[in-house]
């Protein structure tokens, strides 16, 4: 199912990925299968599957973006709290 964005400014998506990501996943899968069949290398398939998982999009945010925002909130950015009476 091909879904074009409603506001015509966001990117087009196909299932759970953007069209650019589907092209990258397809080429990566093709190279991975050839590498596995000819050389018995498993890492290219794992890297392609990891990329496919991390680029899944829900409500215009990918899983990789969510992980980045979570790490920034919990680990790298300092949280500030202000105590006091409202004026």
Chimera marker file (.cmm) of the C-alpha trace (Angstrom):
<marker_set name="trace">
<marker id="1" x="0.000" y="0.000" z="0.000" r="1" g="1" b="0" radius="0.5"/>
<marker id="2" x="1.459" y="3.366" z="-1.057" r="1" g="1" b="0" radius="0.5"/>
<marker id="3" x="0.572" y="6.281" z="1.210" r="1" g="1" b="0" radius="0.5"/>
<marker id="4" x="1.394" y="9.806" z="0.095" r="1" g="1" b="0" radius="0.5"/>
<marker id="5" x="1.596" y="12.407" z="2.854" r="1" g="1" b="0" radius="0.5"/>
<marker id="6" x="-1.434" y="14.602" z="3.429" r="1" g="1" b="0" radius="0.5"/>
<marker id="7" x="0.365" y="17.932" z="3.611" r="1" g="1" b="0" radius="0.5"/>
<marker id="8" x="2.648" y="17.238" z="0.588" r="1" g="1" b="0" radius="0.5"/>
<marker id="9" x="5.711" y="18.420" z="2.540" r="1" g="1" b="0" radius="0.5"/>
<marker id="10" x="6.630" y="15.244" z="4.402" r="1" g="1" b="0" radius="0.5"/>
<marker id="11" x="8.213" y="12.291" z="2.659" r="1" g="1" b="0" radius="0.5"/>
<marker id="12" x="6.311" y="9.484" z="0.997" r="1" g="1" b="0" radius="0.5"/>
<marker id="13" x="6.126" y="6.197" z="2.892" r="1" g="1" b="0" radius="0.5"/>
<marker id="14" x="5.544" y="2.586" z="1.945" r="1" g="1" b="0" radius="0.5"/>
<marker id="15" x="4.340" y="0.374" z="4.805" r="1" g="1" b="0" radius="0.5"/>
<marker id="16" x="6.532" y="1.439" z="7.748" r="1" g="1" b="0" radius="0.5"/>
<marker id="17" x="9.525" y="2.905" z="5.896" r="1" g="1" b="0" radius="0.5"/>
<marker id="18" x="10.268" y="5.924" z="3.750" r="1" g="1" b="0" radius="0.5"/>
<marker id="19" x="10.843" y="5.105" z="0.089" r="1" g="1" b="0" radius="0.5"/>
<marker id="20" x="14.554" y="5.937" z="0.330" r="1" g="1" b="0" radius="0.5"/>
<marker id="21" x="14.929" y="3.449" z="3.191" r="1" g="1" b="0" radius="0.5"/>
<marker id="22" x="13.150" y="0.725" z="1.219" r="1" g="1" b="0" radius="0.5"/>
<marker id="23" x="15.628" y="1.199" z="-1.628" r="1" g="1" b="0" radius="0.5"/>
<marker id="24" x="18.591" y="0.984" z="0.749" r="1" g="1" b="0" radius="0.5"/>
<marker id="25" x="17.130" y="-2.100" z="2.453" r="1" g="1" b="0" radius="0.5"/>
<marker id="26" x="16.510" y="-3.776" z="-0.920" r="1" g="1" b="0" radius="0.5"/>
<marker id="27" x="20.033" y="-3.176" z="-2.198" r="1" g="1" b="0" radius="0.5"/>
<marker id="28" x="21.491" y="-4.204" z="1.167" r="1" g="1" b="0" radius="0.5"/>
<marker id="29" x="19.448" y="-7.397" z="1.160" r="1" g="1" b="0" radius="0.5"/>
<marker id="30" x="20.571" y="-8.236" z="-2.364" r="1" g="1" b="0" radius="0.5"/>
<marker id="31" x="24.245" y="-7.712" z="-1.501" r="1" g="1" b="0" radius="0.5"/>
<marker id="32" x="23.797" y="-9.587" z="1.793" r="1" g="1" b="0" radius="0.5"/>
<marker id="33" x="22.258" y="-12.626" z="0.144" r="1" g="1" b="0" radius="0.5"/>
<marker id="34" x="25.011" y="-12.765" z="-2.479" r="1" g="1" b="0" radius="0.5"/>
<marker id="35" x="27.681" y="-12.417" z="0.226" r="1" g="1" b="0" radius="0.5"/>
<marker id="36" x="26.070" y="-15.176" z="2.277" r="1" g="1" b="0" radius="0.5"/>
<marker id="37" x="25.676" y="-17.578" z="-0.630" r="1" g="1" b="0" radius="0.5"/>
<marker id="38" x="29.176" y="-17.066" z="-2.034" r="1" g="1" b="0" radius="0.5"/>
<marker id="39" x="31.290" y="-16.393" z="1.075" r="1" g="1" b="0" radius="0.5"/>
<marker id="40" x="29.120" y="-17.615" z="3.983" r="1" g="1" b="0" radius="0.5"/>
<marker id="41" x="29.279" y="-14.150" z="5.572" r="1" g="1" b="0" radius="0.5"/>
<marker id="42" x="26.471" y="-13.479" z="8.026" r="1" g="1" b="0" radius="0.5"/>
<marker id="43" x="27.322" y="-9.910" z="9.216" r="1" g="1" b="0" radius="0.5"/>
<marker id="44" x="25.922" y="-8.134" z="6.103" r="1" g="1" b="0" radius="0.5"/>
<marker id="45" x="22.508" y="-9.731" z="6.691" r="1" g="1" b="0" radius="0.5"/>
<marker id="46" x="22.603" y="-8.720" z="10.349" r="1" g="1" b="0" radius="0.5"/>
<marker id="47" x="23.558" y="-5.132" z="9.475" r="1" g="1" b="0" radius="0.5"/>
<marker id="48" x="20.774" y="-4.918" z="6.879" r="1" g="1" b="0" radius="0.5"/>
<marker id="49" x="18.208" y="-6.301" z="9.334" r="1" g="1" b="0" radius="0.5"/>
<marker id="50" x="19.386" y="-3.866" z="12.026" r="1" g="1" b="0" radius="0.5"/>
<marker id="51" x="19.090" y="-0.950" z="9.590" r="1" g="1" b="0" radius="0.5"/>
<marker id="52" x="15.607" y="-2.103" z="8.585" r="1" g="1" b="0" radius="0.5"/>
<marker id="53" x="14.545" y="-2.267" z="12.241" r="1" g="1" b="0" radius="0.5"/>
<marker id="54" x="16.014" y="1.115" z="13.194" r="1" g="1" b="0" radius="0.5"/>
<marker id="55" x="14.395" y="2.942" z="10.254" r="1" g="1" b="0" radius="0.5"/>
<marker id="56" x="10.829" y="1.810" z="10.980" r="1" g="1" b="0" radius="0.5"/>
<marker id="57" x="8.701" y="4.954" z="11.290" r="1" g="1" b="0" radius="0.5"/>
<marker id="58" x="5.643" y="5.563" z="13.462" r="1" g="1" b="0" radius="0.5"/>
<marker id="59" x="3.997" y="9.006" z="13.340" r="1" g="1" b="0" radius="0.5"/>
<marker id="60" x="6.971" y="10.532" z="11.474" r="1" g="1" b="0" radius="0.5"/>
<marker id="61" x="9.580" y="9.411" z="14.043" r="1" g="1" b="0" radius="0.5"/>
<marker id="62" x="11.899" y="6.457" z="13.523" r="1" g="1" b="0" radius="0.5"/>
<marker id="63" x="13.020" y="4.006" z="16.163" r="1" g="1" b="0" radius="0.5"/>
<marker id="64" x="16.571" y="5.365" z="15.855" r="1" g="1" b="0" radius="0.5"/>
<marker id="65" x="15.305" y="8.912" z="16.511" r="1" g="1" b="0" radius="0.5"/>
<marker id="66" x="13.405" y="7.665" z="19.565" r="1" g="1" b="0" radius="0.5"/>
<marker id="67" x="16.546" y="5.974" z="20.922" r="1" g="1" b="0" radius="0.5"/>
<marker id="68" x="18.552" y="9.171" z="20.353" r="1" g="1" b="0" radius="0.5"/>
<marker id="69" x="15.949" y="11.320" z="22.126" r="1" g="1" b="0" radius="0.5"/>
<marker id="70" x="15.737" y="8.854" z="25.013" r="1" g="1" b="0" radius="0.5"/>
<marker id="71" x="19.517" y="8.770" z="25.484" r="1" g="1" b="0" radius="0.5"/>
<marker id="72" x="19.669" y="12.543" z="25.357" r="1" g="1" b="0" radius="0.5"/>
<marker id="73" x="16.900" y="12.869" z="27.953" r="1" g="1" b="0" radius="0.5"/>
<marker id="74" x="18.125" y="10.224" z="30.381" r="1" g="1" b="0" radius="0.5"/>
<marker id="75" x="21.908" y="10.264" z="29.908" r="1" g="1" b="0" radius="0.5"/>
<marker id="76" x="23.545" y="13.163" z="28.082" r="1" g="1" b="0" radius="0.5"/>
<marker id="77" x="21.456" y="16.294" z="28.654" r="1" g="1" b="0" radius="0.5"/>
<marker id="78" x="21.265" y="17.807" z="32.088" r="1" g="1" b="0" radius="0.5"/>
<marker id="79" x="17.764" y="18.186" z="33.479" r="1" g="1" b="0" radius="0.5"/>
<marker id="80" x="17.002" y="21.375" z="35.377" r="1" g="1" b="0" radius="0.5"/>
<marker id="81" x="14.382" y="21.712" z="38.049" r="1" g="1" b="0" radius="0.5"/>
<marker id="82" x="13.283" y="25.043" z="39.505" r="1" g="1" b="0" radius="0.5"/>
<marker id="83" x="11.763" y="25.155" z="42.937" r="1" g="1" b="0" radius="0.5"/>
<marker id="84" x="9.871" y="28.094" z="44.263" r="1" g="1" b="0" radius="0.5"/>
<marker id="85" x="6.546" y="29.736" z="44.751" r="1" g="1" b="0" radius="0.5"/>
<marker id="86" x="4.668" y="30.987" z="41.702" r="1" g="1" b="0" radius="0.5"/>
<marker id="87" x="4.608" y="34.764" z="41.397" r="1" g="1" b="0" radius="0.5"/>
<link id1="1" id2="2" r="1" g="1" b="0" radius="0.2"/>
<link id1="2" id2="3" r="1" g="1" b="0" radius="0.2"/>
<link id1="3" id2="4" r="1" g="1" b="0" radius="0.2"/>
<link id1="4" id2="5" r="1" g="1" b="0" radius="0.2"/>
<link id1="5" id2="6" r="1" g="1" b="0" radius="0.2"/>
<link id1="6" id2="7" r="1" g="1" b="0" radius="0.2"/>
<link id1="7" id2="8" r="1" g="1" b="0" radius="0.2"/>
<link id1="8" id2="9" r="1" g="1" b="0" radius="0.2"/>
<link id1="9" id2="10" r="1" g="1" b="0" radius="0.2"/>
<link id1="10" id2="11" r="1" g="1" b="0" radius="0.2"/>
<link id1="11" id2="12" r="1" g="1" b="0" radius="0.2"/>
<link id1="12" id2="13" r="1" g="1" b="0" radius="0.2"/>
<link id1="13" id2="14" r="1" g="1" b="0" radius="0.2"/>
<link id1="14" id2="15" r="1" g="1" b="0" radius="0.2"/>
<link id1="15" id2="16" r="1" g="1" b="0" radius="0.2"/>
<link id1="16" id2="17" r="1" g="1" b="0" radius="0.2"/>
<link id1="17" id2="18" r="1" g="1" b="0" radius="0.2"/>
<link id1="18" id2="19" r="1" g="1" b="0" radius="0.2"/>
<link id1="19" id2="20" r="1" g="1" b="0" radius="0.2"/>
<link id1="20" id2="21" r="1" g="1" b="0" radius="0.2"/>
<link id1="21" id2="22" r="1" g="1" b="0" radius="0.2"/>
<link id1="22" id2="23" r="1" g="1" b="0" radius="0.2"/>
<link id1="23" id2="24" r="1" g="1" b="0" radius="0.2"/>
<link id1="24" id2="25" r="1" g="1" b="0" radius="0.2"/>
<link id1="25" id2="26" r="1" g="1" b="0" radius="0.2"/>
<link id1="26" id2="27" r="1" g="1" b="0" radius="0.2"/>
<link id1="27" id2="28" r="1" g="1" b="0" radius="0.2"/>
<link id1="28" id2="29" r="1" g="1" b="0" radius="0.2"/>
<link id1="29" id2="30" r="1" g="1" b="0" radius="0.2"/>
<link id1="30" id2="31" r="1" g="1" b="0" radius="0.2"/>
<link id1="31" id2="32" r="1" g="1" b="0" radius="0.2"/>
<link id1="32" id2="33" r="1" g="1" b="0" radius="0.2"/>
<link id1="33" id2="34" r="1" g="1" b="0" radius="0.2"/>
<link id1="34" id2="35" r="1" g="1" b="0" radius="0.2"/>
<link id1="35" id2="36" r="1" g="1" b="0" radius="0.2"/>
<link id1="36" id2="37" r="1" g="1" b="0" radius="0.2"/>
<link id1="37" id2="38" r="1" g="1" b="0" radius="0.2"/>
<link id1="38" id2="39" r="1" g="1" b="0" radius="0.2"/>
<link id1="39" id2="40" r="1" g="1" b="0" radius="0.2"/>
<link id1="40" id2="41" r="1" g="1" b="0" radius="0.2"/>
<link id1="41" id2="42" r="1" g="1" b="0" radius="0.2"/>
<link id1="42" id2="43" r="1" g="1" b="0" radius="0.2"/>
<link id1="43" id2="44" r="1" g="1" b="0" radius="0.2"/>
<link id1="44" id2="45" r="1" g="1" b="0" radius="0.2"/>
<link id1="45" id2="46" r="1" g="1" b="0" radius="0.2"/>
<link id1="46" id2="47" r="1" g="1" b="0" radius="0.2"/>
<link id1="47" id2="48" r="1" g="1" b="0" radius="0.2"/>
<link id1="48" id2="49" r="1" g="1" b="0" radius="0.2"/>
<link id1="49" id2="50" r="1" g="1" b="0" radius="0.2"/>
<link id1="50" id2="51" r="1" g="1" b="0" radius="0.2"/>
<link id1="51" id2="52" r="1" g="1" b="0" radius="0.2"/>
<link id1="52" id2="53" r="1" g="1" b="0" radius="0.2"/>
<link id1="53" id2="54" r="1" g="1" b="0" radius="0.2"/>
<link id1="54" id2="55" r="1" g="1" b="0" radius="0.2"/>
<link id1="55" id2="56" r="1" g="1" b="0" radius="0.2"/>
<link id1="56" id2="57" r="1" g="1" b="0" radius="0.2"/>
<link id1="57" id2="58" r="1" g="1" b="0" radius="0.2"/>
<link id1="58" id2="59" r="1" g="1" b="0" radius="0.2"/>
<link id1="59" id2="60" r="1" g="1" b="0" radius="0.2"/>
<link id1="60" id2="61" r="1" g="1" b="0" radius="0.2"/>
<link id1="61" id2="62" r="1" g="1" b="0" radius="0.2"/>
<link id1="62" id2="63" r="1" g="1" b="0" radius="0.2"/>
<link id1="63" id2="64" r="1" g="1" b="0" radius="0.2"/>
<link id1="64" id2="65" r="1" g="1" b="0" radius="0.2"/>
<link id1="65" id2="66" r="1" g="1" b="0" radius="0.2"/>
<link id1="66" id2="67" r="1" g="1" b="0" radius="0.2"/>
<link id1="67" id2="68" r="1" g="1" b="0" radius="0.2"/>
<link id1="68" id2="69" r="1" g="1" b="0" radius="0.2"/>
<link id1="69" id2="70" r="1" g="1" b="0" radius="0.2"/>
<link id1="70" id2="71" r="1" g="1" b="0" radius="0.2"/>
<link id1="71" id2="72" r="1" g="1" b="0" radius="0.2"/>
<link id1="72" id2="73" r="1" g="1" b="0" radius="0.2"/>
<link id1="73" id2="74" r="1" g="1" b="0" radius="0.2"/>
<link id1="74" id2="75" r="1" g="1" b="0" radius="0.2"/>
<link id1="75" id2="76" r="1" g="1" b="0" radius="0.2"/>
<link id1="76" id2="77" r="1" g="1" b="0" radius="0.2"/>
<link id1="77" id2="78" r="1" g="1" b="0" radius="0.2"/>
<link id1="78" id2="79" r="1" g="1" b="0" radius="0.2"/>
<link id1="79" id2="80" r="1" g="1" b="0" radius="0.2"/>
<link id1="80" id2="81" r="1" g="1" b="0" radius="0.2"/>
<link id1="81" id2="82" r="1" g="1" b="0" radius="0.2"/>
<link id1="82" id2="83" r="1" g="1" b="0" radius="0.2"/>
<link id1="83" id2="84" r="1" g="1" b="0" radius="0.2"/>
<link id1="84" id2="85" r="1" g="1" b="0" radius="0.2"/>
<link id1="85" id2="86" r="1" g="1" b="0" radius="0.2"/>
<link id1="86" id2="87" r="1" g="1" b="0" radius="0.2"/>
</marker_set>
